[in-house]
Amino acid sequence: MTEQYVPPKIWVNDAEGGNKWANINSPESGARFERELPVGEHAFQLYSLGTPNGQKVTILFEELLAAGIKDAEYDAYLINIGELDQFSSGFVGVNPNSKIPALVDKTGSEPVNVFESASILVHLAEKFDRFLPKSGPERTQTFNWLFWAQGSAPFLGGGFGHFYAYADEKQEYPINRFAMEAKRQLDVLDKQLAANTFVAGEEITIADMAIWPWYGNLVLGNLYDAAEFLQVETYTNVHRWAKQLEQREGFQRGRVVNRSFGEEWEQVPERHNAEDIDKVLKLRP
Ligand SMILES: N[C@@H](CCC(=O)N[C@@H](CS)C(=O)NCC(=O)O)C(=O)O
């Protein structure tokens, strides 16, 4: 049991606390230094990192390209959040919230800044009329599960993942609290996928692309080394769905973009054309 913490009357920024990620945190938003973002030749400029939130968008881009939509070509630049790239004036100019992913869409007369991963998914899905039903109950279902992902995953990542994998000191109370919530969420998803091929019904949608990077990676053993702790194999429907999506070309390609960590064959820090991914996936054993 750690020493009892009594919150002071007024919160103070205790920079001593935390771990190797603590220097990211600050109670203030905004740019910390001047630097422009690089710009490539395609109409879509993505600034991201291959974490689950980043993978959502690169999976959608690669699914669009795999569907033969050539106008979905994009440049993807690495934003290394450990190096504090998200606090450059250029990045903050696109996303005032300083979090990946962020997109600049230059297809119109004026560039459009798009941030928040779900907003980027909707923006691209509407632009290309793919993976988001135009109307009716299927569209509502897609939004239900897309918003479910955005509301739920922070408890998995910022809650469970933070205390189980990243915090220097392992504390029973938060780990118990968030393990319980992570398992409850997996159970919700498992029941939905018992009755449906994909999360929003019988067609793949952007909701699958938002949920797979978190919950698919988790049950496939790719997240936080927590598969055994959470007994993820008991969620058989989530596992079936995760494996099914893992086999798709767009998922295999999208999940490796903007990664500068993991195995050699899953690291494509920058992507400017299909070959950038091809040459790395060739190294896969
Ligand atoms: N709700 C945001 C969350 C994005 C997010 O949390 N990004 C993390 C990486 S996965 C980040 O950029 N963190 C950097 C920081 O907090 O400074 C979204 O869905 O786009």
The ligand as a Gaussian input file, in Angstrom:
#p B3LYP/6-31G(d) Opt

LIG

0 1
 N       -9.457000      11.511000     -29.204000
 C       -8.234000      11.595000     -29.956000
 C       -7.135000      10.902000     -29.170000
 C       -5.792000      11.021000     -29.846000
 C       -4.653000      10.638000     -28.917000
 O       -4.853000      10.393000     -27.718000
 N       -3.429000      10.606000     -29.478000
 C       -2.263000      10.305000     -28.659000
 C       -1.478000       9.127000     -29.240000
 S       -2.457000       7.673000     -29.341000
 C       -1.315000      11.505000     -28.686000
 O       -1.115000      12.111000     -29.711000
 N       -0.713000      11.835000     -27.543000
 C        0.235000      12.893000     -27.453000
 C        0.021000      13.773000     -26.262000
 O       -0.858000      13.465000     -25.450000
 O        0.761000      14.753000     -26.126000
 C       -8.439000      10.936000     -31.320000
 O       -9.203000       9.970000     -31.397000
 O       -7.861000      11.425000     -32.312000

